[in-house]
Amino acid sequence: MEANELIERVRRIEIKARGLSSNLFAGQYHSAFKGRGMAFSEVREYQYGDDVRDVDWNVTARMSKPYIKVFEEEREMTVMLLVDVSSSLDFGTVRQMKKEMETEIAATLAFSAIQNNDKIGVIFFSDRIEKFIPPKKGKKHILYIIRELLDFTPESRRTDVKMAIEYLTNVLKKRCTAFILSDFIDKNDYSNALTIANRKHDVVAIQVYDRRVADLPDVGLMKVRDAETGHEQYIDTSSKALRRAHREWWESSQEKMNAAFTKSRVDSVSIRTDEDYVKALLNLFAKRN
């Protein structure tokens, strides 16, 4: 991508993402993720209605009457975006490519984070860690992230969600809020890695997919190419059996993905490329309140 074109695309993304994060997400983002990072403040005597899980048993034993720990919301959080840059994201049949929607969502979340005084970092992944951008604050940092989202070229075409989640668990020592943006088209089982990560961090999964991945169109003979392996073949989409088999594969993949999210207690949302991701994100935020 030429420099002038890249600058123009960064500017367009910045204007849209900044507007959304300011006007729509300001309160919702803060309330959806507040209280996930809490810092110990003080102890006080137990009062009727307090949560017994907050009782400080050491102080209670010393004072011979119940005391509870008081926590306050941390002033800032660390937000990590785990962005899938595998070749399966370079696909779209309606409004935009999966990668383009993924980029807009990531940019919107990034602007929401800095407006909430949070640090923001990014992990680009395929079946390897392609790039790690450490968490920082500031507009200059955000614009650098957007440039990378738009113009980053991965070394690998394939996907390994499990590997990316394990990297997050190992590299981020302090608790963070982590958004995984991917189509989650991955044959490997990542459910255990997700469970471990969500115990340490607050993990949120955002699936971006295209409707033609879910349903093959009936258009006769079609040449298809696996974006991650490069394998090409012709298929007869007029075959009801073929379309049914494809649909069953998709439904099975979605069931496996959703089961992993349920098992690990990870909040999630699936967004189709021809749908409004703003509405989907607002619903996600509302579900967490």
N, C-alpha and C positions, 0 to 999 in steps of 0.2 A: 504494500500500500504506500503510495507516494505521501510525502510529508504534508503537503497542503490538504490532501484529501483526509488524512488521518486527523489533522488539527480540526477540520470542519466536522468530522464525525464525533470527535471528542466533545466539541462545543455543543453539538445537538444533543448528545447523551447527557451532558452536564445540565443543560437547561431543563430537559424533561425530568431527569432524576431529582434535581434540586427542587423543582416545582412540586413534584409528587411528595417528596419527603417533608417539605415545608407545610404544604396545605392539607395533605391527606393523612400522613403517617405520624406527624409530630407527637400527638398525644397517644395514639394507638401503639406506636412502637415502644414508647417509654413505659406505658402501663403493661404491655405484654411481656416485657423482659425485666421489669423492676423486681427487686426482691430475689432475683436468682443469684446475685452476688451480695451477701450480707456480711457486715463486719461487726465483731463484738464491740459493744460500747460500754456497758456497765452492768451492775447487778442491783436489784431492788427487791423489797419484800413482795412475796406472792400475794396477789389480789384475786378475789373470786372471778372466775372466768378466764384466767390466764391458762395458757397451754402448759400442761404438766410436763411436756417434752422439753420445755425450756428451763426446768428446775436445775439450778446449780447445786448439786448434791454435796460438794465439798464445803461451800459456804453455808449451806443449810445445816450440815453437821456441826460446824464451828459455832454458829449462832443459835442453834437449837430451835430454829423456826425457819419455814421455807422461804428461800430466795430464788428468783429466776434471773436468767441471763437476758439482757436487753440488747437487741441487735439494731443496727441502723443500716439503711441502704448505702452501699458503697457509692461514692461520688462518680466513679467511672467504671465502665466495664471494658473488657477486651472482646472484640467481635472478630471472628475468623470466617472468611468465605472459602469453602472448599469447592473449587470450580472445575468441573469435568471438561477437559479440552480434547477428548478423544474424537476420532473422526465421525462417530455416529451422530455427533451434534451438528455436523454440516449437512443438515437435511431439513427440508420444509416444503410443503406443497400448497399452502394457502396464503397466509398473511406475511410470514417471515420465517427465517431459519430458526431451528431450535437454539443455535448458538447466539443469534441476535437477541432473542427473548431472554436467554440466560444472562447475557451481558447487561441488558436494561434492568433486570431484576437485581443483579449484583450491584450495579451502580446506585440504584435507588436505596438498597439496604446500606450501602456505604455512606451515602449522604445522610441517611437517617441516623446512622451511628455517630457521625461527627457532630450532628446537631444536638445529640444527646450527650456530648462531651465524652464519647467513647473512643477508644483506640480501635483501628481497623487494620487487619492483615489478610493476606490471601495465600492460599495453597492451590496452585494449578496442578492438576493430576491427570494422567492417562492410566497406563499400567505401571507408571513410575511417578515419582515426584518431579514434575517438570520445572517448577519454580516456587520458591518460598519468599514471600514479601512480609517481613516482620511487621507487627502491629505498631502503628504510629497515629498521630493526630494531624489535622490540618488540611487545608484545601489543596496545597501542592502535592501532598501524599495521595489524596483522592484522585486528582487528575492523572497522576502517574499510574495508579491502579486502572483507571478507565482506559488509558492508552494501551496498557498491557492486555486488558480484556479484549480490546478491539484488534490488536495487531500481533498477539503472541502466536508463535508457530511452534507446536509441540514436536518432540522428537519421535514419539510413538503414536500409532493410530488406535491402540487398544485401550481397554478399560479395566481397572482393578479398584473397585470402591473400597474393598477391605483394606488394601494396602494404604490408601489415603487416610482412612479412619485411624488405623494403627499409628501412622505418622503423626497425626494430630495428637493422639493420646501421649505419645512419647516426647514430642517437641514442645508442647505447651504445658508448662509446669503449673501455672496459675489457672484457676477455673475461668473459662470463657464461654461465650455464646457462639456456637458454630453452626453456620448454615451450609448444608451440602446441596449444591446445585448440580443436577445430573439428570440424564434420562433413565438412569439405573438399569440400563440394558447390560447385564453382567451375569455370566453363568456361575460365577463364584458365590459362595455363601458368605455374606458379610454381617450376619445377624449377631454373632458373638462379639465381634469387634465393635459393633454399634452399641451393644449393651454395656460393654466395658467403658467406652468413650462417654456414654450418657450418664454414667455414675460419676465421672470426674468433671464433665462439662455439661452445658445445656445445649443439646444437639437438636437441630431442626432440619428436616429433609424437604427439599423443594424439587419435585419431579417436573421436568419440561418434556412434553412429547408431542408428536404430530398425529393427526387423526388417521393418516394413511398407514401409520405403523399399526394402529389398532384394527383398521378395516381396509382390506385390499379392494381397489375399485375394479369393476367388471369392464375391462377395456381390451380383452383379448390377450394376444401374445405380448409379453413385456420383458424387456431385458433389465435385470436387476443386478445390483452390485453391492456386496457387503463392504461398507465403508471402512471397517476395521481390518479385514483380511485382504480386501481387494478382489475376492473371488466374484466372478461374473457368471450368470446363467440366464437362460430364457425360461419364463414360467407362463402358463396359460391361465390368466386370471378369469377367463370365462367358466372355469371349472368350479362348480359349487363346492365340491369336496376339498379343493385346494384352499378356497376362501374360508371354508369352515375350519380347516386344519390350522390356518394362519390365525384365525380369530381365537381358537382354543389355545394356541401357543401364547398369544397376547394375554388372554385372561389368566392363564396359569402363571405367567411372569408377574402380572399385577398382584395376584394372590400371594405369591412368594414374597414380593416386595413389601406389601402391606402387613403380612405376618411378621416380617423382620422388624418393622416399625412398631407394631403392637407389642411384640416380645420385649423390645428394648425401651418401650415407653417414650418413643421419640415422636414429637408432634410433626405432622407432615401435611403437604398439600400437593396435588397433581394439577398441572396447568397445561392446557392444550395451546398450541401456537396460534390458533384462531380465536382464542378466548381472551378475556380481559384479565390480565395478571394483577391489575390494581385491586379489583374486586376480590380475587382469590387471596391476595396477601392480607387484605383487611379482614376477611373471614378467618384466616389463620390467626391473626392477632387477637381477634375477638374471642376465639376458642380458648386462648391462653389466659384470658382475664377471669 
